[in-house]
Amino acid sequence: MRIVVAKHMGFCGGVRRAVDIARQTAESAGRPVNTLGPLIHNPQVVQHLQDAGVRVAERPEELNGEAFVVSAYGVEHGVLDAARARGMTIVDATCPVVIRAHAVAEKLAGEGYQIICLGDHGHPEMVTLKEMLGDQVTIVHTREEAARVKVTLKVGVVTQTTQSMENLRLIVGDLALRVKELKVLNTLCSAITVRQEETEAIVGEVNTLLVVGGLGSSNTTRLAEIGRAHGLPTYHVETAAEISAQWFEGVEAVGVVSGASTPEWIIHDVMQRLEALGGR
């Protein structure tokens, strides 16, 4: 069985930065520090960080300790205020790409555009954007949702940084026929986009696709969606232990891609597992 591995694997720059900041903050504090929800969407990395003193609070009222480390996706001002009220130092690990995306959306709103943002409902990046812009922004996840939005004559489109290029193209095409003025600012993360492009290329030369990364990771899920959209048997796993030998019976070539929050050590374990199953 031939193994075709994507060129871009492992942490993207924003994830690596956030993990390094969190670990260094815990080391400097000498006692536990907090994130609100996971720092990144990879349970195995989050567990490693917890072992290093980076604890996950599920609710703002649970924040305590030396410092509050803002996740890679950003956080609402109310949460920052709650942490400060507890005397915590704020350490911002928000991805610079996310910060830019929010600033772009805010600028469009300031120019009088009705903002439509392609994103995942409830994702921290979208929750923060909604807090910033309120009724000025409408979050849509699908083409069908976008079609139901009552639009004005002047619409601005942005995206969550981890969204699908294809979905953006379709929604923009639909909106172009409905509004007088349409301004589209591409806020997709290039590190995510290149992984989608590589996955599109790989699915054409393999029989099966293996996607490695957190099941709750938006950008990793996009890669699995690409494989399934092409009718390819696609398996999304977090660790090598989840891989079944039955998936590869009669398979001549398997493609391996990873989300931007998947650490190198998990990818290494996955490759070893595939090689043990006859991959080369």
C-alpha positions as CSV (number, residue, x, y, z in Angstrom):
1,M,0.0,0.0,0.0
2,R,1.4,3.3,-1.1
3,I,1.2,6.2,1.4
4,V,0.8,9.7,0.0
5,V,1.5,12.3,2.6
6,A,0.6,16.0,2.3
7,K,3.5,18.4,2.4
8,H,2.0,20.7,5.0
9,M,1.5,18.6,8.2
10,G,1.6,19.4,11.9
11,F,1.1,22.7,13.7
12,C,0.5,25.9,11.8
13,G,2.4,29.0,13.0
14,G,-0.6,30.4,15.0
15,V,-1.1,27.1,16.9
16,R,2.6,26.6,17.6
17,R,2.7,30.2,18.9
18,A,-0.3,29.7,21.2
19,V,1.1,26.4,22.6
20,D,4.5,27.9,23.3
21,I,3.0,30.9,25.0
22,A,0.8,28.8,27.2
23,R,3.6,26.5,28.2
24,Q,6.0,29.3,28.9
25,T,3.4,31.2,30.9
26,A,2.8,28.1,33.2
27,E,6.5,27.6,33.6
28,S,7.1,31.3,34.6
29,A,4.1,31.3,37.0
30,G,5.3,28.3,38.8
31,R,1.6,27.4,39.5
32,P,-1.4,26.6,37.3
33,V,-2.7,29.0,34.8
34,N,-6.1,28.9,33.0
35,T,-7.6,28.9,29.5
36,L,-11.3,29.2,28.9
37,G,-12.2,26.1,26.9
38,P,-9.3,24.4,25.1
39,L,-6.4,26.5,23.9
40,I,-6.6,24.7,20.6
41,H,-8.9,22.0,19.2
42,N,-6.7,19.0,19.8
43,P,-7.6,17.0,23.0
44,Q,-4.2,15.3,23.2
45,V,-2.2,18.5,23.1
46,V,-4.6,20.1,25.6
47,Q,-4.0,17.1,28.0
48,H,-0.2,17.6,27.6
49,L,-0.7,21.3,28.5
50,Q,-2.8,20.4,31.5
51,D,0.0,18.2,32.7
52,A,2.3,21.2,32.3
53,G,0.0,23.4,34.4
54,V,-2.3,24.9,31.8
55,R,-5.7,24.1,33.2
56,V,-9.0,24.4,31.2
57,A,-11.9,26.3,32.8
58,E,-15.3,25.5,31.3
59,R,-17.0,28.7,32.5
60,P,-15.7,32.3,33.2
61,E,-16.5,31.9,36.9
62,E,-14.1,29.0,37.1
63,L,-11.1,31.2,36.1
64,N,-8.5,31.3,38.8
65,G,-4.7,31.3,39.2
66,E,-1.8,33.4,38.2
67,A,-2.8,34.1,34.6
68,F,-5.5,33.7,32.0
69,V,-4.2,32.6,28.6
70,V,-6.5,33.6,25.8
71,S,-7.0,30.8,23.3
72,A,-5.8,30.9,19.7
73,Y,-9.4,31.8,18.6
74,G,-9.7,34.9,20.8
75,V,-12.3,35.6,23.6
76,E,-15.0,38.1,24.5
77,H,-14.3,41.2,26.5
78,G,-16.6,40.0,29.3
79,V,-14.4,37.1,29.9
80,L,-11.3,39.3,30.0
81,D,-13.1,41.5,32.5
82,A,-13.9,38.5,34.7
83,A,-10.3,37.3,34.7
84,R,-9.0,40.8,35.6
85,A,-11.6,41.0,38.4
86,R,-9.9,37.9,39.9
87,G,-6.5,39.5,39.7
88,M,-5.3,37.4,36.9
89,T,-2.7,38.5,34.3
90,I,-4.0,38.4,30.8
91,V,-1.7,36.6,28.3
92,D,-3.0,36.9,24.8
93,A,-2.3,33.9,22.6
94,T,-4.9,34.8,19.9
95,C,-3.7,33.9,16.4
96,P,-2.6,37.0,14.5
97,V,-4.6,35.8,11.5
98,V,-7.8,35.8,13.7
99,I,-7.0,39.3,15.0
100,R,-6.7,40.5,11.4
101,A,-9.9,38.9,10.4
102,H,-11.8,40.5,13.2
103,A,-10.3,43.9,12.4
104,V,-11.2,43.6,8.7
105,A,-14.9,42.8,9.6
106,E,-15.0,45.7,12.0
107,K,-13.6,48.1,9.3
108,L,-16.3,46.9,6.9
109,A,-19.0,47.5,9.4
110,G,-17.6,51.0,10.1
111,E,-18.0,51.7,6.3
112,G,-21.7,50.9,6.5
113,Y,-21.7,47.4,5.1
114,Q,-24.1,44.7,6.3
115,I,-21.6,41.9,7.3
116,I,-22.2,38.3,6.4
117,C,-19.6,36.0,7.8
118,L,-19.2,32.4,6.8
119,G,-18.4,30.4,10.0
120,D,-19.3,27.7,12.5
121,H,-22.1,28.7,14.9
122,G,-20.7,28.7,18.4
123,H,-17.1,28.6,17.4
124,P,-15.0,30.9,19.7
125,E,-13.8,33.0,16.7
126,M,-17.4,33.6,15.7
127,V,-18.6,34.3,19.3
128,T,-16.0,37.0,19.7
129,L,-16.9,38.5,16.3
130,K,-20.6,38.6,17.3
131,E,-19.8,40.3,20.5
132,M,-17.8,42.9,18.6
133,L,-20.4,43.7,15.9
134,G,-23.7,42.6,17.3
135,D,-26.6,42.9,14.8
136,Q,-24.2,44.3,12.2
137,V,-23.0,40.8,11.4
138,T,-24.9,37.6,10.5
139,I,-23.1,34.3,10.8
140,V,-24.0,31.7,8.2
141,H,-22.6,28.2,7.9
142,T,-24.2,27.0,4.7
143,R,-25.2,28.2,1.3
144,E,-28.9,27.6,2.3
145,E,-28.5,29.8,5.5
146,A,-27.0,32.6,3.4
147,A,-29.9,32.4,1.0
148,R,-32.3,33.1,3.9
149,V,-30.6,36.3,5.0
150,K,-32.5,39.4,4.3
151,V,-29.8,41.5,2.6
152,T,-29.4,45.3,2.1
153,L,-28.0,46.9,-1.0
154,K,-24.5,47.0,0.5
155,V,-23.1,43.8,1.8
156,G,-19.6,42.8,3.0
157,V,-18.4,39.2,3.2
158,V,-15.7,37.8,5.5
159,T,-15.1,34.3,6.8
160,Q,-14.0,32.4,9.8
161,T,-10.3,31.8,9.2
162,T,-10.7,28.0,9.0
163,Q,-13.6,27.8,6.5
164,S,-14.0,26.1,3.2
165,M,-12.8,27.9,0.0
166,E,-15.5,26.2,-2.0
167,N,-18.3,27.2,0.3
168,L,-17.1,30.8,0.2
169,R,-17.0,30.7,-3.6
170,L,-20.6,29.4,-3.8
171,I,-22.0,31.9,-1.2
172,V,-20.3,34.9,-2.8
173,G,-21.6,33.8,-6.2
174,D,-25.2,33.7,-4.9
175,L,-24.9,37.0,-3.1
176,A,-23.5,38.8,-6.2
177,L,-26.9,38.2,-7.8
178,R,-28.9,39.6,-4.9
179,V,-27.1,42.9,-3.9
180,K,-26.1,46.1,-5.6
181,E,-22.7,46.4,-3.9
182,L,-20.8,43.4,-2.7
183,K,-17.4,43.7,-1.1
184,V,-15.5,40.4,-0.3
185,L,-12.5,40.3,1.9
186,N,-10.7,37.0,2.0
187,T,-10.0,36.3,5.7
188,L,-9.3,32.6,5.2
189,C,-6.0,31.6,6.8
190,S,-3.4,30.7,4.1
191,A,-2.0,27.9,6.3
192,I,-5.5,26.3,6.2
193,T,-6.2,27.1,2.6
194,V,-3.0,25.3,1.4
195,R,-4.0,22.2,3.3
196,Q,-7.4,22.2,1.6
197,E,-5.7,22.6,-1.8
198,E,-3.3,19.7,-1.1
199,T,-6.1,17.5,0.0
200,E,-8.0,18.3,-3.2
201,A,-4.9,17.2,-5.1
202,I,-4.3,14.1,-3.1
203,V,-7.8,12.7,-3.4
204,G,-7.3,12.3,-7.1
205,E,-4.4,9.8,-6.6
206,V,-5.5,7.6,-3.7
207,N,-8.2,5.1,-2.8
208,T,-8.7,6.1,0.8
209,L,-8.1,9.3,2.8
210,L,-6.9,9.4,6.4
211,V,-7.4,12.7,8.1
212,V,-5.5,13.2,11.4
213,G,-6.6,15.8,14.0
214,G,-9.1,16.7,16.7
215,L,-12.6,15.7,16.0
216,G,-13.7,19.1,17.2
217,S,-11.3,21.0,14.9
218,S,-13.0,23.0,12.3
219,N,-10.1,23.1,9.9
220,T,-9.5,19.3,10.2
221,T,-13.2,18.6,9.6
222,R,-13.0,20.6,6.3
223,L,-10.3,18.2,5.1
224,A,-12.5,15.2,5.8
225,E,-15.4,16.9,4.0
226,I,-13.3,17.3,0.9
227,G,-12.6,13.5,0.8
228,R,-16.2,12.6,1.3
229,A,-17.3,15.1,-1.3
230,H,-15.2,13.2,-3.8
231,G,-16.9,9.9,-2.8
232,L,-13.6,8.7,-1.2
233,P,-13.6,6.4,1.8
234,T,-12.5,8.9,4.4
235,Y,-11.5,8.3,8.1
236,H,-11.0,11.1,10.6
237,V,-8.9,10.0,13.6
238,E,-7.3,11.7,16.5
239,T,-4.7,9.1,17.3
240,A,-3.1,6.0,15.7
241,A,-4.9,3.8,18.2
242,E,-8.2,4.5,16.3
243,I,-6.9,3.1,13.0
244,S,-8.5,-0.2,11.9
245,A,-6.7,-2.6,9.6
246,Q,-10.0,-3.3,7.9
247,W,-10.0,0.2,6.4
248,F,-7.1,-0.6,4.2
249,E,-8.0,-4.1,2.9
250,G,-7.4,-4.0,-0.9
251,V,-6.3,-0.4,-0.8
252,E,-3.5,0.5,-3.2
253,A,-2.9,4.0,-2.0
254,V,-3.9,6.0,1.1
255,G,-3.6,9.7,1.5
256,V,-2.7,11.2,4.8
257,V,-3.5,14.8,5.7
258,S,-3.6,16.6,9.0
259,G,-5.3,19.6,10.6
260,A,-3.3,22.7,11.7
261,S,-3.5,21.7,15.4
262,T,-2.2,18.2,15.0
263,P,1.2,17.7,16.7
264,E,4.1,16.0,15.0
265,W,4.2,13.1,17.5
266,I,0.7,12.1,16.7
267,I,1.5,12.1,12.9
268,H,4.6,10.1,13.6
269,D,2.5,7.4,15.5
270,V,0.0,7.4,12.6
271,M,2.7,6.8,10.0
272,Q,4.2,4.0,12.1
273,R,0.8,2.3,12.3
274,L,0.3,2.6,8.6
275,E,3.7,1.1,7.9
276,A,2.9,-1.8,10.3
277,L,-0.2,-2.4,8.1
278,G,2.0,-2.7,5.0
279,G,2.2,1.0,4.0
280,R,5.4,2.2,2.3
